[in-house]
Amino acid sequence: MSNYAHPDVLVSTAWAIEHLNDPSVKFIEVDVDTTSYAKGHIPGAIGWNWQTDLNDRVRRDIIDAAAFAELNRNAGVQKDDIVVLYGDNNNWFAAWAFWQFKYYGHRDVRLMNGGRKKWELEKLPLSTEAARKSRPSQYPIPWVDASVRAYTRDVEAELGHYRTNLVDVRSPDEFSGKINAPPGLAETAQRSGHIPGARNVPWARTVNEDGTFRTADQLHHLYAAAGVEATKPTIAYCRIGERSSHTWFVLKYLLGFPSVRNYDGSWTEWGNLVGAPIELDANVGAAAQVCVA
């Protein structure tokens, strides 16, 4: 697909139609709007709620390895299955689930290019029936691939050294500090702004009108124009780690950047962290200003 570095991580809607009844392929929908699945989904697809299935709400973390294994067991997902993820809002949370599958070492996981949007635009079949209950699998408790995740300490270690691309994938208004979070979204931080030295490349610029990803050439130009260097290690972040997992997917799998990590603590962690430096843009009255709480 479009000269991507790893085209095998994407499937088309046509491929999905051909594999709806393949027992070795599991379709899983993960949406921003947690009610979308019930309104209609790919026939036979499993529905996961990002808030309750993929999050540990007590620890403010993704679910641990044992919970991830149990989730897959209950869904009938086998370790060797092809997992195809898709969702609303251009695969925003589907990419976050993809990142978690890779964090826990699942070998063959893919995104359906275009997600729900493209499926609906093509008027492909939707079902309101819940996925047929599968026999529980023996999905093992997985190992962790720590190379895909960044923590606060990793970001702090890079400040001022410019050895790593820090890519802020939020909207320009969030990046500048004009707003703290997109309208209607509750998870926020005490302060607005961005991590010092970060480059702003909003995640939504990586997709076309139909929800599919832009070509490799277009994506390379997008990041190069923002000063993101392909030869440097990269850490992407957003507000709670889901939009940045979408960018992580683009940089790692579509463009083939050699080292890309998702800082899923993101702005809700950094903006609340005592003593963490932030930058604000001139349009909010603090050009080149670094603020320390």
N, C-alpha and C positions, 0 to 999 in steps of 0.2 A: 504493500500500500504506500504509494507516494514517496518512495525512496526512504522510508523510515529506517532507523538503525535496527529495530527489532519489530518488524511488521507482524510477527506471529502473535503479539499480545493484543491485537485488535481483530475482531470479527465483524463482518458486515451483517446487516439485517437479513440479506439473502442467505448467508451461511447459517444464521440462527434458525430461519424457517426450515432449512434442510435438516437440522439436528434437533428439532423439538422433541422427537421421540427416541433420541439416542440415550440409552441408560447411563452411558459414561460421561454425559454432559449435564451439568447442573446449572440452570439459570437462576440467578438470585437478584432480586430487585432491592435496591437501597435508595430511598428518596429523602430529599430535604423535607417535603411535605409527607409526614408519616401516614397520612390517610390516602395517598395516591394509589397504593397497591390495591386497596379494597375497591376502588372505583374502576379498576380494569388493569390487567397485567398480561404479560406474555403467557399463553396457556401453559400450565404446568410449572410456572416459575415459583420459587420460594420467595417469601417476603420477609426481610429483616428490618427491624426498627433501629435506626442508628442510635437513638437515645437509650433504649432499654436492652438491646441485644449486643451492641458493640461497644458500649461505654460502661465503665464501672463508676456509677454515680457517687459512690462514697469516697473513693480514692482520687477522683478527678483524673482518670486515666483510662486508657483502653482496657478491655478485658484481658485477664492474664491467660497464660497458655492453657491451663486446665479448663477455664471457662470457654476459650476458643474451641478446644477439642469437643467439649460437651455440646456447644452450639452446632457444630458440624455433625456430630453423631445424631442429634435429634432431627436434623434436616436430611439425614441419609447420605451425606456427602462422604465419599471415600477419599483416602489420601491421594489416590492416583486418578481421580476424576478430573475432567476439564471443567473448571468453574468459570462461568461467563457472567460477569456483573454488568448491570445497567441501572439507570435511574433517571430521575427528573433533573431539571436545571443543568443540562449538558454533562450529566454523569458526575456531578459535584460529589455526592456522598458515595456513589459507586466507586469512584477513584480512591476514596478514603478506605473503603472496605478492601479494595485491591491492595492498597499499601499494607493493611493489616495482614492479609493473606501472605504477602511477601515477607513481612516481618516475622511471621510464624512459619516460613519456609515451604509454603505450598508450591509445588513445582509448576503446575500448569494452570494459571489463572489469567483471564483475559477480560477486556472491556468490549462491549458491543458499541461500535462507533456510532455516535449520534444519540444513543440512549433512547429513552421514552419518546423524546421529541421526534426523532427520525421515524421511529416505529409508527407513531400516530400520524405523521405527515404522509406516510406511505399507505395509511389506512389498512394496516396489517391487523390480524385478529387479536382481540383482547378478551380476557376472561375475567369474570368476577368470582369464580370459584376458587377457593383456597387450594393450594397445591395438595395433591393426594398424599396422605400420610405415608411416608416411606418407612421401611424397616430400619431401625437405628443402625448406624454403621459402627465400625470399630476404629474410628478416627483416633490416631494416637496423640498423646500430649506432645506438642511440637517443640522443636528447638527454636531458638531466637536468632534471627539474623540482625544483629545490632548495627550493621553497616548502613541501614536505611533510615536510622532514627538519630536525631540530634536532641541534646538536652541543653538546659540553660548554661551549664558549665562549658559546653562546646562552643556556644555562641560567645560567651564572655572571653574565651581564650583567643578568639579571632579579632576582637575589637581593636582597631587602630593598626592592625598588621597588614590588612588588604591581601592576605594570602588566599582568602575564600570569598566566593561570591555570596553575598547575603541578598536573597531575592524576596522582596515583600510583594505578595501577589494580591493584596487588597486593592480596593478602589483608590483612585487618587485622593479623594476626600478623606478617607481613613488614613492614608499614608501621610498626608500633610498635617493631620491633626484637626481638621475642620469638624469631623464627626468621629465618634468613638466606635461605632458599629453600624452595619447596614440597618435601615429602618425595620422595626419589628422584631429584631433579634436580641435576645435577652442577655447573652453572655458578653460581659463588658469588662473594662479595666478602669482603674482609678484615673489613669492618665491617657491622653491621646498622643499620637505622633508615630515615630518609627525608630527602629534600632539604628544607631549611628552607622553610616556607611552603606546602608541598604539601598538597593536599586528597586524601583517600583515598576513591575511588569504585571499588570492585572491579569489574573488567570483567564478571564472571559475573552481576552484578545487572542487566545490560542484556538478558538473554535469558529466555525462558519455559522451562517444563519440556521442551517438545518441541524446544528448540534455536533456535526462531525469535526474532526480536527483539521486544522489548516495543513497545507503541504509542508514537507520538511524544509524546503527553501524559505517559505514564508516564516516559519518558526525560527529558523536560524537568524534571519534578518531581524525579527522582532527582538530577540535577546541581544544580538550584537549591537543593535542601535541603542539599547539601554546600557551598554557597557558591561554586559555579562560575558565573561571570557570562558570559552568551552574547555580550555586547558586547566582551569582552576577547579578545586573542589567547590561544591555548591551546597548551601543550606537554604531551603525555602521555608517561609513562614507566612501565616495569615492571622486569623483571629483565634480559632480553636483547632487548627490543623487540618481541616477538611479541604479548603480551597488550595492550600499549599501541597496537599497530596496529589491533587490534579496536576499542578505544575511539576511536582516531583516525577510523576508519570511521564509527562511530556519531555522533560530534560533527560531522564534516565533511559527511557525506552524508545521514544520517538526520535530523539536527537543523539542519543548515545553518549551523553556526558559521562566521563569515567567515574566520578564520585559525586553522588547526590544524596543528601539526607533531608528528611522532613522534620522540622522542629515543630512538633505537634502541640507543645505547650503554648507556642505562638504568643500573640499579643495579650491574651487574657492572663498569661503568666508574666511576661516581661513588663507589661504596663502596670502590674500590681506589685512588682518586685521592689522591695526597699533598696534604694541605692543604685538601681539600674539606670544607666544613662539613656536618654532619648533625644531625638532631634525633632524639631518642628520646622515647617516650611515658612517662607516669608509671608505667604498670604494669610497666616494666622498670627503674624506679628513677631516671629522669632527666627529670622533668617540665620541659618548656620548656628543656631543656639543649641547648646547641649544642656539639658536639665537633669539634675540629680535630686531624687526625692530625699 
